[in-house]
Amino acid sequence: MITLLSKLFIKNCREYSRPEVRRAYGVLCGGFGIFLNIILFIGKLIAGTIAASVAVTADAFNNLSDAGSSVVTLIGFKLSGQKPDPEHPYGHGRLEYISGLIVAMVIIVMGFELLLSSIKKIVSPELTEFSWLAVGILAASILVKAYMFVYNRLTAKKIDSVAMKATATDSLTDCIATFMALMAMIAAKLWGWKIDGWCGAAVSLFVMYSGFTAAKDTISVLLGQPPEKELVEDIERTVMAHEGILGIHDLVVHDYGPGRMMMSLHAEVPANGDVLELHDMIDNIERELNRKFDCEAVVHMDPIQNDDETTNALKEEVKAILNRIDPELKMHDFRIVPGNTHTNVIFDVIVPFKYPMTDTELKTKVGEELELLEGNKYYAVINVDKAYV
């Protein structure tokens, strides 16, 4: 159904990375979700009343809250599409993430309320009434929610949306909650088991866990997380494909919402090259990155002395030292400053987060290893960087 509706109402529906297409999918899925959840609320409320089941009734109101969540998702996509303004020069794309967080919070609250209702039913158990009408409504609801999970999940992958992913998670928890309510009704009919409250409690814990997981995903994006490995490798290939680039480092990617990415990096170039030619190449690289990744890219030109045999030989020695200490350690911006009594060896070391050695311990270790090299007395001047990718 969503595929058909997208073809009818979304122009260029397969160009998922375009901001207007992403928003259109969010609005379409949100509106369709509101319609289905209201239908399910009415059906489950009737089923819960007939069967006198707290699990079914709670699940009905959960669907009503889902309709509200769909409204939040829809509004989030609409607002995130607003153009940048003086107060928000990077746009409003993160509002989509905030809408996903609100949906996650609603999931947690509904799970907690279901847990309270279930505990009351456990303390004072009652046998649920069996009704074929209620069974039919619940079975149909399971199928509808399973369908909603599938289309929300597929759409989330197509447009890379954490908000849609949270909505898909919500649909899956509803599907399981309804299934447990149906099983409790059947168990009461066949064996007289009063497990409605226990089933509701089990479902509520799963619902809250799902809500916490969805919240964690959206909060992680809002706080700032490293870019995906595939993106980093693609950026490196794109830059290194230009003749004259010796290496890149200090790559930082900022996410201001889908389609609103900014990146900066240092591109190493020969120090003896023509400045105007190198600057022209850097401009071309920036334009290529902007076009290929739909972002705003800033490339810093970093001159590297690569034609001095002494510097190159010492650079390889330092690389070997770092590799012996830990293969995870990388370096950049290597240069030397010779003097009468010693030679300063200056470079940056990239250290992973949560590295077991402190910055001071690492500097001391590298300095001690450097002093053991034959030749001039070497003094290490080290700046420790963190790996942001």
Backbone hydrogen bonds, N-H to C=O, Kabsch-Sander energy under -0.5 kcal/mol:
donor,donor_aa,acceptor,acceptor_aa,energy
5,L,1,M,-3.0
6,S,2,I,-2.8
7,K,3,T,-1.8
8,L,4,L,-1.6
9,F,5,L,-2.8
10,I,6,S,-2.2
11,K,9,F,-0.6
13,C,10,I,-0.8
15,E,12,N,-2.0
16,Y,14,R,-1.7
18,R,15,E,-1.4
22,R,18,R,-2.4
23,R,19,P,-2.3
24,A,20,E,-1.8
25,Y,21,V,-2.2
26,G,22,R,-2.3
27,V,23,R,-2.7
28,L,24,A,-2.5
29,C,25,Y,-2.8
30,G,26,G,-2.1
31,G,27,V,-2.7
32,F,28,L,-2.3
33,G,29,C,-2.2
34,I,30,G,-2.0
35,F,31,G,-1.8
36,L,32,F,-2.3
37,N,33,G,-2.5
38,I,34,I,-2.0
39,I,35,F,-1.8
40,L,36,L,-2.4
41,F,37,N,-2.3
42,I,38,I,-2.1
43,G,39,I,-2.2
44,K,40,L,-2.9
45,L,41,F,-2.3
46,I,42,I,-1.8
47,A,43,G,-2.1
48,G,44,K,-3.3
49,T,45,L,-1.9
50,I,46,I,-2.2
51,A,47,A,-2.4
52,A,48,G,-1.0
53,S,48,G,-1.4
54,V,52,A,-0.5
57,T,53,S,-2.2
58,A,54,V,-2.7
59,D,55,A,-1.9
60,A,56,V,-1.8
61,F,57,T,-1.9
62,N,58,A,-1.7
63,N,59,D,-1.7
64,L,60,A,-1.4
65,S,61,F,-2.2
66,D,62,N,-1.8
67,A,63,N,-1.8
68,G,64,L,-1.5
69,S,65,S,-2.3
70,S,66,D,-2.5
71,V,67,A,-1.8
72,V,68,G,-2.1
73,T,69,S,-2.6
74,L,70,S,-2.6
75,I,71,V,-2.8
76,G,72,V,-2.8
77,F,73,T,-2.2
78,K,74,L,-2.0
79,L,75,I,-3.1
80,S,76,G,-2.3
81,G,77,F,-0.8
81,G,78,K,-0.7
82,Q,79,L,-1.9
85,D,88,H,-1.2
88,H,85,D,-0.6
91,G,88,H,-2.0
92,H,80,S,-0.5
92,H,82,Q,-0.7
94,R,256,Y,-0.6
95,L,92,H,-1.9
96,E,93,G,-1.5
98,I,94,R,-2.1
99,S,95,L,-2.3
100,G,96,E,-1.7
101,L,97,Y,-1.9
102,I,98,I,-2.3
103,V,99,S,-2.1
104,A,100,G,-2.0
105,M,101,L,-2.3
106,V,102,I,-2.3
107,I,103,V,-2.1
108,I,104,A,-2.0
109,V,105,M,-2.5
110,M,106,V,-2.6
111,G,107,I,-2.1
112,F,108,I,-2.2
113,E,109,V,-2.5
114,L,110,M,-2.2
115,L,111,G,-1.8
116,L,112,F,-2.1
117,S,113,E,-2.1
118,S,114,L,-2.2
119,I,115,L,-2.4
120,K,116,L,-1.9
121,K,117,S,-1.7
122,I,118,S,-2.1
123,V,119,I,-2.4
124,S,120,K,-2.2
129,E,51,A,-2.8
135,V,131,S,-2.5
136,G,132,W,-2.5
137,I,133,L,-2.3
138,L,134,A,-2.5
139,A,135,V,-2.6
140,A,136,G,-2.3
141,S,137,I,-2.1
142,I,138,L,-2.2
143,L,139,A,-1.8
144,V,140,A,-2.3
145,K,141,S,-2.8
146,A,142,I,-2.3
147,Y,143,L,-2.0
148,M,144,V,-2.4
149,F,145,K,-2.5
150,V,146,A,-2.1
151,Y,147,Y,-2.6
152,N,148,M,-2.3
153,R,149,F,-2.5
154,L,150,V,-2.7
155,T,151,Y,-2.1
156,A,152,N,-2.4
157,K,153,R,-1.9
158,K,154,L,-2.2
159,I,155,T,-2.6
160,D,156,A,-0.9
161,S,156,A,-1.6
165,K,161,S,-1.5
166,A,162,V,-2.2
167,T,163,A,-1.9
168,A,164,M,-2.3
169,T,165,K,-2.2
170,D,166,A,-2.1
171,S,167,T,-2.0
172,L,168,A,-2.0
173,T,169,T,-2.3
174,D,170,D,-2.0
175,C,171,S,-2.0
176,I,172,L,-2.1
177,A,173,T,-2.6
178,T,174,D,-2.6
179,F,175,C,-1.9
180,M,176,I,-2.3
181,A,177,A,-2.1
182,L,178,T,-2.2
183,M,179,F,-2.3
184,A,180,M,-2.2
185,M,181,A,-1.8
186,I,182,L,-2.2
187,A,183,M,-2.7
188,A,184,A,-1.9
189,K,185,M,-1.6
190,L,186,I,-2.7
191,W,187,A,-2.4
192,G,187,A,-0.8
192,G,188,A,-0.7
193,W,187,A,-1.3
195,I,193,W,-1.1
199,C,195,I,-2.8
200,G,196,D,-2.2
201,A,197,G,-2.3
202,A,198,W,-2.4
203,V,199,C,-2.4
204,S,200,G,-2.4
205,L,201,A,-2.0
206,F,202,A,-1.7
207,V,203,V,-2.8
208,M,204,S,-2.6
209,Y,205,L,-2.2
210,S,206,F,-2.4
211,G,207,V,-2.2
212,F,208,M,-2.5
213,T,209,Y,-2.3
214,A,210,S,-2.5
215,A,211,G,-2.6
216,K,212,F,-2.4
217,D,213,T,-1.9
218,T,214,A,-1.9
219,I,215,A,-2.8
220,S,216,K,-2.2
221,V,217,D,-1.4
222,L,218,T,-2.1
223,L,219,I,-2.7
224,G,220,S,-1.5
232,V,228,E,-2.0
233,E,229,K,-2.5
234,D,230,E,-2.0
235,I,231,L,-2.4
236,E,232,V,-2.5
237,R,233,E,-2.4
238,T,234,D,-2.2
239,V,235,I,-2.3
240,M,236,E,-2.9
241,A,237,R,-1.2
242,H,239,V,-1.7
243,E,241,A,-0.5
245,I,242,H,-1.8
246,L,244,G,-0.6
246,L,268,E,-3.1
247,G,268,E,-0.8
249,H,266,H,-2.0
252,V,264,S,-2.8
254,H,262,M,-3.9
256,Y,254,H,-0.7
256,Y,260,R,-2.4
260,R,257,G,-2.5
261,M,294,D,-0.7
262,M,254,H,-2.6
263,M,296,E,-2.3
264,S,252,V,-2.3
265,L,298,V,-1.8
266,H,249,H,-2.9
267,A,265,L,-0.5
267,A,300,H,-3.0
268,E,247,G,-3.6
268,E,266,H,-0.6
269,V,302,D,-2.3
271,A,304,I,-2.4
273,G,270,P,-1.4
278,L,274,D,-2.7
279,H,275,V,-2.6
280,D,276,L,-2.1
281,M,277,E,-2.1
282,I,278,L,-2.3
283,D,279,H,-2.1
284,N,280,D,-2.0
285,I,281,M,-2.2
286,E,282,I,-2.4
287,R,283,D,-2.2
288,E,284,N,-2.2
289,L,285,I,-2.6
290,N,286,E,-2.5
291,R,287,R,-2.2
292,K,288,E,-2.9
293,F,289,L,-2.5
294,D,290,N,-0.7
295,C,290,N,-0.9
296,E,261,M,-1.9
297,A,295,C,-0.6
298,V,263,M,-2.1
300,H,265,L,-3.1
300,H,298,V,-0.5
302,D,267,A,-3.2
302,D,300,H,-0.6
304,I,269,V,-3.1
306,N,304,I,-1.0
309,E,307,D,-0.6
312,N,308,D,-2.5
313,A,309,E,-2.6
314,L,310,T,-2.3
315,K,311,T,-2.3
316,E,312,N,-1.8
317,E,313,A,-1.6
318,V,314,L,-2.4
319,K,315,K,-2.2
320,A,316,E,-2.0
321,I,317,E,-2.0
322,L,318,V,-2.5
323,N,319,K,-2.3
324,R,320,A,-2.0
325,I,321,I,-2.0
326,D,322,L,-2.9
329,L,326,D,-1.9
330,K,350,I,-1.3
332,H,348,D,-1.7
335,R,346,I,-2.3
337,V,344,N,-2.4
339,G,342,H,-0.7
343,T,377,K,-2.8
344,N,337,V,-2.2
345,V,379,Y,-3.0
346,I,335,R,-2.7
346,I,344,N,-0.7
347,F,381,V,-1.9
348,D,332,H,-2.7
349,V,383,N,-2.6
350,I,330,K,-3.2
351,V,349,V,-0.6
351,V,385,D,-3.2
355,Y,352,P,-0.8
362,L,358,T,-2.4
363,K,359,D,-2.4
364,T,360,T,-2.4
365,K,361,E,-2.3
366,V,362,L,-2.6
367,G,363,K,-2.5
368,E,364,T,-2.4
369,E,365,K,-2.0
370,L,366,V,-2.3
371,E,367,G,-1.9
372,L,368,E,-0.7
372,L,369,E,-0.6
373,L,370,L,-1.3
378,Y,376,N,-0.6
379,Y,343,T,-2.6
381,V,345,V,-2.9
382,I,380,A,-0.6
383,N,347,F,-1.8
385,D,349,V,-3.3
385,D,383,N,-0.6
387,A,351,V,-1.4
388,Y,386,K,-0.8
